[in-house]
Amino acid sequence: MSPLITDQVFEALKKLNADGLTVLLVEQNAHRALEITRRAYVLDRGVISHEGTSADIAANPAIIESYLGA
């Protein structure tokens, strides 16, 4: 998607979330997804390897190094 469309999709997701709707988001841009979510799950070969609040996942050094490209 173009950056403009991507921005629009993320804005819509933020609004839906603020309205109380639960959304399952599978997204390549993990940094951006973690900015608009409350909880996150990291899958490794189809198995949940880490879970927690989005802030905790984003701050976890092992996850940063292995999955978020530090």
C-alpha positions as MATLAB code, in Angstrom:
seq = 'MSPLITDQVFEALKKLNADGLTVLLVEQNAHRALEITRRAYVLDRGVISHEGTSADIAANPAIIESYLGA';
ca = [
       0.000    0.000    0.000;
       1.063    3.559   -0.489;
       2.212    5.468    2.602;
      -0.916    7.640    2.460;
      -3.258    4.638    2.437;
      -1.229    2.990    5.206;
      -1.593    6.147    7.328;
      -5.351    6.115    6.733;
      -5.646    2.452    7.717;
      -3.689    3.001   10.933;
      -5.814    6.042   11.811;
      -8.982    4.003   11.272;
      -7.597    1.199   13.461;
      -6.751    3.673   16.234;
     -10.295    5.044   16.132;
     -11.872    1.596   16.196;
      -9.683    0.662   19.143;
     -10.565    3.873   20.974;
     -14.229    3.018   20.418;
     -13.672   -0.266   22.268;
     -13.525   -2.647   19.319;
     -11.039   -5.494   19.529;
      -9.012   -5.955   16.351;
      -6.520   -8.676   15.492;
      -3.756   -6.965   13.542;
      -1.065   -8.912   11.723;
       1.441   -6.371   10.473;
       4.977   -6.384    9.091;
       5.744   -2.946   10.509;
       5.993   -4.086   14.123;
       7.145   -0.711   15.442;
       4.102    1.031   14.044;
       1.716   -1.702   15.145;
       3.078   -1.591   18.696;
       2.381    2.158   18.811;
      -1.381    1.660   18.388;
      -1.987   -1.578   20.257;
      -2.424   -2.500   23.910;
      -1.239   -6.121   23.773;
       1.131   -7.961   21.498;
       2.059  -11.520   20.697;
       5.256  -12.598   18.976;
       5.003  -15.746   16.890;
       8.010  -17.921   16.159;
       7.242  -20.615   13.581;
       3.549  -20.363   14.399;
       3.979  -20.637   18.177;
       3.581  -17.726   20.607;
       7.072  -17.058   21.952;
       6.348  -13.781   23.771;
       3.222  -11.978   24.899;
       2.433   -8.933   26.983;
       1.569   -5.305   26.780;
       2.727   -3.609   23.628;
       4.974   -1.335   25.704;
       6.631   -4.331   27.387;
       7.135   -6.107   24.060;
       8.578   -2.946   22.477;
      11.013   -2.490   25.379;
      12.170   -6.105   25.687;
      15.864   -6.253   24.630;
      15.626   -9.854   23.381;
      12.621   -9.032   21.204;
      14.221   -5.841   19.931;
      17.351   -7.721   18.894;
      15.605  -10.768   17.422;
      12.468   -9.313   15.848;
      12.524   -5.521   15.725;
      15.912   -4.940   14.169;
      18.009   -3.121   16.747;
];
